[in-house]
Each structure stands twice: as C-alpha cells, then as structure tokens.
Amino acid sequence: MADGAGNTFDIVILGGGSGGYACALRAVQLGKSVALIEKGKLGGTCLHTGCIPTKALLHSAEIADATRESEGYGIKATFEGIDMPAVNQYKDGIVDRLYKGLQGLIKSGGITVVEGEGKLVDKTTVEVDGERYTGQHVVLATGSVSRTLGLEIGGRVITSSEALTMTEVPDKVVIIGGSVIGVEFASVWKSFGADVTIIEGLPTLVPLEDPSLSKQLERAFRKRKINFKTGVKFDSVKQNDDGVTVTLENGDTIDTDLVLVAVGRGPNSAGMGYEEAGITVDRGWVPTDERLATNVDGVFAVGDLVPGLQLAHRGFAHGIFVAEEIAGLKPQPVIDSGIPRVTYCDPEIASVGITEPQAKEKFGDDGIETVEYNLGGNGKSQILGTAGSIKLVRQKDGPIVGVHMIGARYGEQVGEASLIVNWEAYPDDVAQFLHAHPTQNEALGEAALALAGKPLHSHA
C-alpha cells in the first residue's frame, strides 16, 4: 500500500459517513493512500442519528406490542410501560459497539483520519483547521441534513436527531411528513403509547412507493389507530407553555405536546468551498455523471450529496464504486432503480425496481403484467399474525422490473427481490427455484408462480 507522504495522498475524502468510509476502506484494499476528514464521528448520520438507532427503537416498539398482544399467542405477560432511559441505553449500546468496530476497521486499514471541519480549496486540496491535505483525487461525501421547511427547531419542535434522545414518551405528537422518517417514528411512538397524527402534503402516505403499498399501509395504520391527514399542508406551528398548535392550510388546527419535522433531508454542502473551487452545485446538491464524477476533473461526489435516493447502502455502493473507478477497475455504475428500499414501520415496506405507474410510463399501459399475492396464503405470515402482500411488476413477456412487499419483517426478504430485479429474472426463472416452507420468503416464490401462470396457494 502506498503511504501518504506528509499531507499528500492518492485520495482525500471529505466526510466519514457511509459513502466516505466505504470509499476509504475499498481504496486502501486497492493500494491507495487515503486521508479521511470528518468533523463529527466516523459512521456519520446512519450510524449515530439515523438508520441504526431508529431501527433499535423500532425493535423496542415491536417488543412492546408483542407483550401487549401476548395472550393471543397463549402467553401470559404483563405490559407495565416504557422505560425510555433503558430503551436509550439499549439503543446507544448497539451504536457504541458498531462505532468501535468501525474505528477498528479504519485503524487497521492504515487510513489517516483527520478530525475537524474540512473545506475544499481547489480540485486537489482540502483545508482543515489551517492545515492542507492534497490528493490526486478528492471525494466529496458530506451527506445530508434534516430539512425544516423554515420552522425554528427547539423546545417542542424537533427533528429526528432530537427524537432519538428523548427521555420520555410524549402523550400527543404531530409528525409533519408521511414518508420514510415520518411513518417510522409514528410507528415507534404509537407502540410506545403516544397519540400520533401524521400530516402529509401529498395524496398518500409513503408517496414514492407503489400505490398498492401506500393503500395497505394506510389501512394498517388506521387499524393501529395512527391518525393521518393526507393531501393537506401545514400553515403554521406555534409553541406556548402548554404545547404546540399546528394550523393546516385548510384552517384545521391540532393541539399537541410535540411536533416532529420529518419532511426529508437536504444536501449538506453549504460553506464548504465547493462552488468557489468550481464545482457545479444545484440547490445544494452536487450533480455527477453516472460514474459519480463532478464537472471538475479528479473530483467525485458520493451518497446523499448526489441527487437521488438517500440511503446508506447507496452511499456504501457509491464509495466502493469511486475507489474502484480511481483504481482503474472500470466498475459497473450504481443505478438507483436497482437499489433495494425498506421502510421499517409496522408493517414493514420493502421494494426494489419500478412501481406499476412507472412501468406503465416506460412500457405502455398494455406493456406490463402484474400480480399481487396476499399474505393470507402464507403460513409463516399467519403464524406471525401479519397481513400484507407481494406485488410483482413485469414487462409483458419480459423480466420482472419491480417487487413491492408489505408485511411484518418483509425488509428481510428484499435481498432476493434485489437479485430478481437486477438480474432481470423472468417469472419462470424464479418459480423453478424452491423456497423453504414455511417461510415468509416462499411468498416471493408464490407470487412468481402466479405471474408465470401456475399459481399454487393463490387464485389466478
């Protein structure tokens, strides 16, 4: 492996989150010297204030619900309440263990970690606290921040970061935003005993998913008594000593104890010298070509900074791609439509590929075929007490181009769904493989059987 001479390296990476650290680890495997610059903690949003801690809360929430519902499974258990300090201790313990593991990986890789706020000076130089680090290539991996729609965050108005450190469960909470972050926190807080209302400006919850999944999630949330208002935006949020009043554009008002602003995440690029160094910046985003190159030769961008899906595993894939691109391996580009997506509320949503409306737009109304397999016919889903479905979308006489699933634990089935779509499998290809019984996984096989014209445990 090449050594960085002084402050000169093969690659300087600005940002140590999912995209940045994956790029660093892969680059040193390929014999490159790397400086990794991070102002906070290695692992970034995903590890510390995103994916990992939120999923820990969701698992605690699942256990709360299982305890409440235990008698339905013949188990006598008493639910006494939520101990938020203990929940946080469990959550923080997981984050700490993963953080230590990541630090070990970075250290053993011989990566030079620079702690501090970096600023791009030119296409080969990043400055940190007055010291300059030079690379033949620079990778921008500064990620994203919570959007706030101009609302002042503080007191009873919070973002997902503050929601992860709460020491008590709110009695009533309004969540502005009904996409991934919003529905996950709605699910957690409802399981913890809060009265939850979601406000979503678009016509449905999880509006980027296939309409079938949106409808089923709404049905499941109604059953769970999670309130939501869709197709309406908020007008104002006013705090007082007793709580918060949310006024909607239609004139309705909601009094609540807490407001979570969960309207997505925006690029984290302000004040980092990108534009001054000649990088094209569009509303904060850094556009790239399909090979993740910016408009400036030798400078790449990865992860949430690049317009598209904001997912940690997209960041990982981008980081690995750029390391291999710099090393001359000519890797395959990362295509957003082939990236698996999971929303970890209850029930879980898992999808990969394009939705039915997107497929109709691409292939024409008569150019696609779909099938929906109801989990009522799946033994393991019945054992777990979950409802939902698997929807397959295929090009007529062609491959499966979309897999859309909803049901408890269905995030764990998205791996095979990803292989199906990315390997452009036909229904007959999938149907010939055995899926173990009884598993939730076999529902994917059943859906493929139905789409291949030979349904077994479902009606054609």
N, C-alpha and C positions, 0 to 999 in steps of 0.2 A: 504494500500500500504506500502511495506517495505521501510524504509528510508535508504539512503546511510549513513553508519557510517564513518564519516571523509571522506577519499578519497576511501572508499571501497563500491562497488556497485554490484548488481546482474549482470548488463550488462554495459560494457564500449563500446561505439560506436565511431569509428574514421571516421568522415565525416558526415556533416549535410545536405547533398543533399537529393534527392528523396528517396533513399534507406535507408539512415541513420535516417532521421527524421520520416519516416513511421515506422521503427522498434522501435524507441523510443516511439512514441505515442501509438502503439499497446502494447508494453511491459508494460507501466505504467497502461494501462487498465487491464492488467493481473496481477497486483500487484507486478511488479518488480521495483526495484530502478535502475535508469539509469543515466549515465553520457554521455553527447553528446558533442564530441570535434569537433570544426570547426574553421579553421584558417581565413575563409572569412565570408560570410554572410549565415545564415541559408537559405535553399532552393537551394543552390548550382547552378550549371550551368543552369539547367532547368528554374528556376525562374528568374535568373538575366542576363544570357547571352545566353540563349538557347530557349526552347520551347515558353515561354510566350512573350518575346519581339519580336521574329521573327514573331509570329502569329499576333501581333499588327501591325507590318509593312505590313504584307500581307493584313490585313483588310484595312489599309490606301490605299494600292495599288488597292484593289478591288473598293474602293470608287472613286479613280482617274479614273479608267476605266469606271465605271458606269456614271460618269459625262461626260466623252468624248463621250460616246455612247448614251446619254440620249435621243437625238432626235429620235432615232429608237424606243423609247417607248412612243413617244408623249410628252416628257418633254423638255422644252427649258431651258437649263442650259449652263453656260459658264465655261470652264476649264481655269484657269489662271495660274496654275503652282503648284509646290510642295514647301511647306514651311517646310524644314527639321527640324529647331528648334521646330516648333509647332508639327510636327509628333513625334519628340523625347519626347516632353512634354507629349503628349497623351500616348505614349508607357511607359514612366517612371512612369506616374501616376498609370497605371494598375499594374506595378511591385511593386510600393510602397504600394498600398492598399493590395495586396496579401501578401507582406512581413510582413506588420503589423499584418495581420490576422494570419499568421503562427507563428509569435512571441507570439501572444496571446495564441494560442493553446499550444505551448510548455511550456509557463509560467504556464498556468492553469493546465497542466498535472503534475506539480511538477518535471519536468526534470531538472537536473543540467546541465547547459550549460557551457562548458569550452571554452573560446576564446583563440586561439593560435594554433601553429603547433604541432601536436602530432607525436610521434614516438613510434613504438611498441618495447618494451624492451624484453618481453617474452610473453608466451601464456596467461598471466593474467594481464599484466601491460602495460599501455601507459604513456609515459612521455611527459609533456607539460611545456616548459619553466622551466625545472629543478624540476617540481613537478610531483609526480607519482600518477596515478589513477589505482586502481586494481578492476578487475571484475571476477566473477566466469566464465563469458563468455565474449569474445571480438568479436565485429563485425567490419570487415573492409569494409568501404563504401566510399572510397576515389575517386571514379568516374573516369573521363576521361579528357583528354586534346586534343586540336586540333593537328592533325598531320600536319607536314610541309614539308615532303619529303626532308629535309635538306636545304630548302630555308630559307634565312635570312628574318625574318619578321621585317618590318619597312618601313617608308616612304610610297611608293606607292604599297607595297606588304603587304597584310593584311590577317588576319583570320576572322572568323565570329564574334569574340569578338569585333575587331576594326570596323567591318562593322556596328555594332549596334549603334555606337556613332558618325557616320558621320554627319557633319553639312551641307553638300551639296551633290547633286546627281552628280556622275561622268558622263562625256559625253560618254566615252567609257570604258568598263570594260571587262576583260577576267577572266573567272572563271575556275580554274583548278579543275576538279572533277564534274561529272554529276550525282551524286547520290542525296540523300535527300537534304543535305545542299546546294549543288550547284544549283539544279533546283529551290529551294525555293528563293534563292537570285536572280537568273536570272529572275524569275517571278516578284519579287518586283521591281528590277531596270528597267526592261523593262516597267512596268506600270508607273514608275516614270519618264520615258523619256530617259533612257540611251540606248546606242547601246551595246548589250551584245553578247559575244561569249563564249560558253562552250567548254572546252577541256576534253574529257573522253577517257581514255586508253582502256576501254573495248568496245565491238562492239555496245552497245546501251546505251542510257540514262537509268537511274534507273535500272541498270543491275540485281539487286536482285529480281525485280518484274517479274510477268508473262510476257512472250514475247508480248502478246496482249496489255498489258498496256503500255509497252515501245514503241511499234509502234504507238499507239494512242497519247501518249504524244509527241513523235517526230512530228507527223502530226500537233498537236495543236500548238507546238512551232514554226514550220515553218509558220503556218498561222499568228502567232503573230509576225513574223519576229525576233524571237530569234535565233541567229546563233549557230550552234554547229558542232563540229568535233568529230566523234567517231572513235574508233579503232586506235587512234594515241596518243602518249605520248609527253609531253613537254621535250625538251632537256636542255634549259637554260632560265633564266629570268634575264634581265639586266636593271637596272634603270639608267636614266640620268636626267638632269634638266627638260627636256620636258615631260618625260613619262617613259614608260616601253616597252621593246621589248621582246616578248616571241618567242623563237625559238622552233619549233617542231622537233621531231626525223626524220620526212620526209623532213626536210630542209625548210619548210614553216616558215615565220615569221609574227607576228602580232604586230603592234604598238598600244599601248593603254595607257589610263591615269592611270589605276588601275588594279592590279591583286589580286583576291581573291583566296586564297588557301583553297579549300574545299574538301579535299581528305579523310574526315572521322576523327574519333577520336581514340586516343590510350589510354591505361590504365595509370592512374595516381598513380604510385607506387614507383617511384624512390626515394631513400634516406629516406624511411620511416621505415626501420629496419625489413622489412618482412622476407627477406632471412636469416638475422642474427638470427632471432627468430625461424628459422627452417621451415618457410612457403615455400612451393613449389611455385616458380614464373616462368612462362613460357613466355619469351619475354615481360615481364612486366605485363602480365595477372596473375590473381590468380585463378587457376583451382579449382573447387569444385566437390563434388558428386552431385547427383540430390537433395539432402537435404541441399545443399549450405554449407556443412562442408568442411573446408580445410583439409590438411593432418595432421594438428596439432589439437589434441583433445581440444574441447572447443572454437576453433576459427572458425568463419564463415565469408564468404565474400558475398557481395550483389551488384547488379546493374552493372554499366558499367565496373567495375573492373573484373567481371566474364565473360569469353568468351561467346559471343552470341549477340543477338540483343541489340543495345544500345538505349533504350527507357526509358523515365521517368517512364511510368506506369509499365514497367518490374521492375524497381528499387523499386517502391512502393510495388508491389506484393512480391518481394524478402524480403523486410524489414518486412512486415507483416508475411510472412511465417516463417522467422527466429525467430521473437518474439514468435510466437505460438509453434514453434519447441522447443525452450528453455523452454517454459512453459509446455511442455509435452502434447500438444493438438493433436499431430500427423497430421498436416495439409497435404493436397494434394500438391505434388510438382508443381512448375510453369514450364510448358512446353513451350519452345519458339515458336513452330509451332502454338500454340493456342493463341498467343498474337496478338491483332489487331495492324495494322500498317497504319499510314496515312502520306502522303506527301502533304503539304498544298500549293503547287503551284497552278496556274490556267491553266488547270483544276486540281482539286484535285484527288489524287490517294488514295484508301483505300482498304486494303486487310487483310485477315486472313486465316490461313491454308497454304496448299502447292500449288505450281504452277503446271501447266499441265506437264512440263518436270519432275518435282519431283514426281508427281503422277504416270507417266509412269514408272519411275525408280523403284518406290515402288510396283506397282501393275501389271506392264507389259503394253505394247502398247495396247493390247486388253482388259485390265482390268479396263479401265476407260471410262467415258462418260462426255462430256462437252456440255454446251450450252452458247451462247452469246446473250444477249438481248440488242438491240440497243436502246439508249435513245430517238431516233426519235419517238418511240411509246409511250413515257411517257409525259403526258400532262404538268405536273409541270416543267419538264426539258425544254419543248418547251417554256413555259411562261418565264422561266429564261434565255432562249437563250443559253443553253449549249448543247454540243454534248458529246457522250461517250457511255459506255456500262457497263453491268454487266455480268461477266463470272462466271459460276459455274462449279466446277470440282467435280465429284463424283466417288467413287469406283463403278464399274459395279454391279448393283443390291445391292448396299450398300449405306452408308451415303455420304453426301456432305463433302468433305475434303478440299475444297478451295473456297473462294469467292474473286473475284478480280474486283474492281469497279473503273471507272474513269468518272469524270464529276464535274461541279461546285458543291460545298457543299457536295460531297459524303462522306467526312470524318464523317459527322453526321449520316450516315447510317451504320457505321461499328459495332455499338452495336448489332443490330440484327444479322449481319453476324457472329459476335463472338459467339453468342448463338447457331446459326445454326451449326457451326463447332465444338464447344466444347461440345455440347450436342449430337453430332453425328446424326443430323437430316437427315431424308430421304426427297427427293423432295416432296413426298406426304404429309409428316408431315407439311412442310412449306406451301404448296399450299392450305391446308384446312383452314388456318388462313386468316382472312380478313385484307387487307391492305388498309388504308383510301385513298379515291380518292378525288381530285387529289393531290398526294404527290410524292416526289421522292422515298419515301420508298416503294411504291407499285411496283416499278421496280424490287425489290428483289422478291416480290411475283410472278410477271410475269415470271421472269427467272425460278423460281421453278416450276411454272405451265408448262412451256415449257419443262423442264427437266423431269417432271412427265408424259410427253406425251399428255398434254392437253393445248396447248398454246391458249391464248385469244387474246392479241393485238400484236401478232408476228407470223411470219410464222414458221412452224415446221421444 
